[in-house]
Amino acid sequence: MFKAKVRPEVLKEVVDVVSTTVDETKITATKTGISIKAVDPAHVAMIDLTLSKGGFEEYKADDVALGVDMDKIKEVLRLAKPGDMIYMEHDEERNRLVFKVGNITRKMSLVDTTGMSEPKVPNLNLPVKIVVKTDEIRQGIRASESVSDHIALVANPEGFEMISEGDTDSVNLKLGKDLLEELKCKEETRSLFPLDYFSSIFKTISTASVVTMHMGSDYPVKLEFSIANEKGAVVYLLAPRIESE
């Protein structure tokens, strides 16, 4: 059983974040809220999202797994006008999700979850922790997108840098530790990442003013940020590209 009432902007945050990784996913609903764990087809990025029942206006659920198509939920979101609420209910008999927005009812068949494995979040011992303003990273991404398709994240005890180097041009965002919310770093670390993945996840962050980054040299970067006005949380893992000597 699953019944919920949610503000469109909250559902949009969830859908936008998950859509950076997969088109279809399994939503696990329990009495305390929903969770989504997914890995993209290329096995480059992984997402672990939770939204507590406090992120909903109304929420009631038993343990149930719902296979959903993200594009179909985006279609429902496009129906919502300012001030609308979205009602969702699992029709167990017909195995579909029923949405109500204003005077419109949209009945959506569920995706088979049989082949959807639930990935385990790896326990990585990443030595560096950086808490940085989301807008600072966004600005660095915007500056980098016309230069290269990769971005290097560099940390040392004095600060943090984002470096993007193309054939002829380069961009460098440099933030001293006085410009960071928090910095824990004993020695320099550097990792290279695909810029399109890094950019797409930051474009979905709408209510979190800061992001926590955990990193190490040639290790995945782990990004942590809140959603739904801190009623939900996201952990995003992105695999590095190993730089050639």
N, C-alpha and C positions, 0 to 999 in steps of 0.2 A: 504494500500500500504506500502511495506517495501522493500527497496533496500539498500545494504551496501557492502562496501569493507573494509576488516579488515586484520591486520597482524595476522598470526597464533598464535603467542605467546600471543597476547591479548585475542583472543577467547579461547585459552587453559586456561588462568587464570580464565576466567568466568566459563568455563565448570568444571574445577577442583574444584573450590570453591563450586559450586552448587551441584556437585556430592557427596560431603561429607554428604549431607542432603537428597537428593531425586534422583531417577533415571529418573523421568519425571517431567516436570515443565511447567508453563506458563510464557512466556516472554511477557511483556507488552511493546510495542514500541510506542513512541510518537514522536513529532517533535524534542524534545530535547535530546532523547536518549532512552535507554532501562532500564527496572527494573525487578527484579525477587524477589518475596517473597514466601518462602516455609517453611513448618514444616516437620520434618522427621516423618515416620510412628509411631514411638514410642512416639512422642511428647516430646522428650528430647531436641532437638536442633531446632533453627529457624534461617533462614538466610534472610537478606534484602540487596540485591545487586543492585547498580545502576552503569550504565556506560553511560557517556555523549556522545553526538555525536562527541565530540572532541577526543574520544578514537578510532574512526574509521577513516580510510583514506578517505572514502566517506560515506555519510549517508543521506538517505531521507526516511521519514516515515510519515504516518498519524496514528491516533490512531488505533492500531490493537493488538489482543492477539494471540500469536502463541504457541500452545502446542508442546513441543519438547521432544525427547528421548535423554538423555545425551550420552548414549553409541553410538548412531548413529552419533552424532556430533564428538565424539572421533575418529570414523572410518574415517570421513572426514579429521580430523586433521592429521591422520597418512599418508595421501596422500601428505601432503605439504612438499616441499623441502625447504632448506634455500633460502630466498629471494622471495619465492612465496607469493602471496596474495590470500585471500579467498573471493570470491564474493558470496553474498547471495541475493536471491530475492524471495518474496512471490508470488507464483502462485495462485492467488485468485480463479480462475475458477476451478482448480482441488484441491484446498486446500492443497497445499504442499509447501515445502521449497526447492528451487533449489540452489545447491552449485556448484561453478565452481572453480577448483584448477588446474592450468596449463591447460592441454588439456583434463582434465576429468570433466564431468558433473555428479553430483549425485543428483537425485531427491528423496526427502524424504517426505513421507506422514506425515501429522501433527497429533498429538495426540488430541483427543477430550478434550476440556477444560471445558466442562459442569460441571463435578464433582470436578473441581479444585478450591477450595475456596482460596481467597487471605487473608492470616492471617494479623491481625493488630499487629503491634509491640507494646507490652505493655509499658506503661509509668512507668518505675520503678524509684523510688527515691533511687539510690544506693549511699551510703555516701563516698565510697573510689574511688579515681581515681589514676591509675598508668600508666605511660608511660614508656615502657621498650623496650630494643633492642630485636628484633625478635630472633636473634641468641642465646641470653642468655636463652630464654624460650625453644628453640629447644634443647639446650644442656641439660637442666633440664629434658625434656621429654625423650630424649635418655637414660639418666641415670636411669630414673624411670621405663622404659618399662619392664625391666627384674626383677623388684622387686614386683610390684603390678599392679592391674588393675584399681586402683583409685588414685587420686592425690588431696592433700589438698592445697588450696591457702590461705595463711595467710598474712595479712598486719597489720602493726602498725606504729605509727608515726616515727619510726626509719628505716623502710625498708619493704622488701617484701620477702616471702619465699614460695617455692614449696616443699611440703613434701610428700613422697611416702613411705608407711610402709607395708611390707609384714609380713609373719609369722616369718621369722628369720632375714631378712635384711631390711635396710631402706636407703633412699636417701634424701638429703636435699640440695636444691639450695637456698642460702641466698644472697640477694642483699641489701646492705645498701643504704640509700637514696642518697648517693654520687655516686652510680653506676646506679641510675635510671635517666631517662630523666626528670621525674616529679613525685611527690608524694603528694597527698592530703589525709590525713588520721588522724582523731582525736583520734580514739581508736581502739584497736585490733579487727579485723574481721577474720573469718575463715569459709570456705566452702569447701565441698568435692565434687569432680566431677569424672565422668567416664573418665579414661585416654584415651580410644580409641577415643572418640569424640574429646577430647581436642587435642590429637596428630594429628588426621586426618586434622583438620582445619589448624594447623600450618604447616603441610607438603605442603599445597597448596600456602602458602604465598611466592611469589617469588620476588616481586619488592618493598615491604614495609620493610624498615629497622627498623621501630618501630611499636609497637602495643599499643593501648590504652585500658586498662582494667578498667571496672567499677564493683565494687563488694560490698557486704555486707554479714554479717553472715547468712548462710543458705539461701541466695538469689541466683538467677541466676547470672552468670558472663556475662557481656556484653563486647565483644571484638570488637574493631573498627580498621580497617586498610584500606589502599588504595590499588588499583590495577591499572593496565594499566598506570604505571608512573603517578599516581595521577589524571588520567582522570576518574577514577571510585572509588567507596567506598563500603565497606562491613561492615554491622553490624551483628554480630553472637551472639546469645543468647544460653546459655547452662544451663539447669536446674541442681540444686544441688542434691546430694544424702544426705538425712538427716542422720547424724551420730547418732547411738544409744548411750545411756548413758553408 
